Amino acid sequence: MCLAHGLRRAGITVAVYERDRTRRSGLHGYRVGIDPHGSRALKACLPPDLYRTFVATCAKAPERFVFLDEHLRRTLTLTLREPTDDVNDEKSVSRMTLRQVLFTGMEDVLHFDKTFVRYSHEPDGRVTAHFADGTSDTGDLLVGADGVNSPVRGQRLPHARLEDAGIIAVAAKVPMTPESTSLMPAGVFPGIGMVLAPRGMACILHWMEFPWADGTLKHEIGGNDRELLEAWPGLLFDNTRDYLNWGFWAATDKFPADVMQRSGADLARLVTALTPRWDARLHRLFALTDPSTCFPITIRTSVRVEPWATDNVTLLGDAIHTMTPGQGVGANTALRDAHHLVQALTSGRPLVAAVGDYEREMLAYGFAAVEASKRQTGGDQLVHRPYIGRVALAAQRTFLRATDRIPLLKRRFEADLYEVRG
């Protein structure tokens, strides 16, 4: 959708074919962090009023990033930088909210309930996309932005493959209430908490506070933000209310074989059972989970693919460079793709040459992110191994505590974090 906005603003005719049936569908997760890379792409591609709406619909910015052990003792606390403008900061957004923002003003180019089957090339060189309902559409360029299991990639690059990262994650939402927020130690809320525990187990905690509740704007929202949001049609479709989003992960061998078939309530109980020595406050948080929001996911990652001969079918985001959540840059890398493809297609270069420019740049930064993310979150890390994993965790905690106490180390840690985030 970011790409579609950018191309449309440049005067290029665009059509988006969406396999979900309605505007409300497609909730594939909850919170997503938008870093400066992502914000730059959105600001460049969206109309100015819509970018301001995006900023206004973000959750309250986190103030801290806190590393914790399984007893909720802090090992490192980072105070996040104050935003200096609406781009060079860290944003938290609901995926459903972002989806509604990006759909705004694009109703005439969006076609729902369209499942892509294959593409073919016409005698004049153009490309036709064929859909499961027997319809088709022909254009100068086909962009597969169709996710991890991309059928466009399957036809375009049949040799490109994914591999199992050796990690399973469980994600869920807990309604934000005085009880749920009180379960965290002082200084964690409002912020991001990262629990690093024995056996390679980890859990991330995000607090998401939005400018609306029960479908209406909160009293403290005023001025231009109120004006923007009252006029925003996406509010009619958004399902977000204040919540805590938790995500637990561990190596695949720590989970029972039937984990992917379990119900939401059973998954929340399973996480508690897998963490018997964790703090009772975390167990209470898992018990407060809305079971309808709890789901498992097998983490996969792309295997680097060598450059290919460019034509008028290309790929974007997870369709080409699926990555683990290790660095939290998957969505932002997809937004970078959209921005760079718009720049290439509006450079004045012939179409195929422009797409080739995009692909060379995208493959470089995209697979660098894939590999860095896998190093951060992969089932082959030392912390997942028996015996030596304890030593690796002890070393990790020693480093975090030292970083917390030594200003020079802390500054370097923060600088590295912000560099990764753009």
Secondary structure by P-SEA (a helix, b strand, c coil): caaaaaaaaacccbbbbbccccccccccccbbbbcaaaaaaaaacccaaaaaaaaaaccccccbbbbbccccccccccccccccccccbbbbbbaaaaaaaaaccccccccccccccccccccccbbbbbccccccccccccccccccccaaaaaaccccccccccbbbbbbccccccccccccccccccbbbbbbbccccbbbbbbbbccccccccccccccaaaaaaaaccccccccccbbbbbbbbccccccccccccccaaaaaaaaaaacccccaaaaaaaaaccccccbbbbbbbbccccccccccccccccccbbbccccccaaaaaaaaaaaaaaaaaccccaaaaaaaaaaaaaaaaaaaaaaaaaaccccccccccaaaaaaaaaaaaaaaaaaccaaaaaaaaaaaaaaac
